[in-house]
Amino acid sequence: MTKTNTKVRSKRYTASPTFGFTEEMLNAPSDSPLGSYRNSAWSAFKESAMPTTKDEAWRRTDLRKIPFDSFQLPEADAFNELAPVPEALLSPLVGDQHGGQITLLAGGSKVSLAPEIAKKGVVFTDFKTAEKEHPELLAKLIGNVVRAEDGKFAALTAALSQNGVLLYVPRGVQVEEPLHSVLWGAGENLAHLSHLVIYVDEGASVTYVHEAASPDDSLSMHAGIVEITVSDGANLRFVELQSWGSEIVNFSHERAKIGRDANLDWIFGAVGSRLTKNFSDLDLAGVGSSGRMSGFYFADGEQHLDHDTQQNHLVPNTSSDLLFKGALKENSRSVWQGMVFVAPGAQKTDGYQANRNLILSDTARADSIPGLEISADDVRCSHGTTIGKIDPEPLFYLLSRGIPQEDAERLVVEGFFDPIMQRIPFEGVRNRFQEAIKEKLK
């Protein structure tokens, strides 16, 4: 777990609403499987406007002071001259080795996959390798779940992403060992653009953990796309941890499409970045599909974390369960906007969303905005939100047992996050998350 100590900074961003990218930067040769995809995405990028606070989804996130024109794509092999990945980030999540690991770096990547998993037909590799060894598979899967037209940053990533992961699990294959990828965004004034394509075929199952981190104090940008398909009868456990450095601005579009009788367990943690705007959509597209979204965030200093979630029930007999919990201290701010959408005819829907916020200072702020849009009459949908300070009763109990104030408050905060921790499948992953929370409490 890399340390991302996000404290109040004196640095101020200068106003600049435009990017410095050009069409010449497209990696889209005519014989490339991604050529037409990237050219189409570039057209969408040029045609789409920069988000402003006049847009409903961006009302509470202002981009005007971010110097977008200063961000440049990394040169090939730039990582050789930059800070290396901390060994703690690369340590195995279970036992003493990974089922597979990909390290995404500025201008390059490193890939490993256990031979016994590869023999099952599992593809777990970076985009550069996938274009050479699996061009038809990559071209078939990319852009099917998240479209370039979904937003300015989605289009930018689709057109110019240099780093990506392709995970394909064939029909009926059960992958027992977790797969792991790390996006390490070292460097100053760089644009780290990442694209994950995850496809779990019928009846297959896998656990995949993705972490994004960077050194502290380096002003850079990340824009990312995550496309997930869980086919009929398949199971995916997807865990994300975002611990960007304190001067990173971070934007992502993530969507999962769940098939008939399939299940997704999606766990998300955010502790880093200067500013984050994240869209996470769950499309329940098959009868009997289910999805659980569990998230936690912890903000301090001047951090601004904005998460926009959507649970889309598109057919009958589907279920979704969302729980996001956040803690805020100092001058930080969080925004959570959630929507449960039930399409016409999607009867027997069971949808729930909850957002709980713990305010640890008088100057922190949390905005919690749930929503329901229901076009069917035989459903069970509800939501709940809370924003409050530490409950004095458990704190008084701990203090009365001789526990110092600082330790007592830490125990209460850890207890607040415990329901999320209990949803995390592996001890190694839980330890990553718990260490991130402890670092924030220092």
Summary of the structure (lengths in Angstrom):
residues: 442
radius of gyration: 21.1
end to end distance: 15.4
largest distance: 71.4
contacts: 1592
relative contact order: 0.11
helix: 23%
strand: 38%
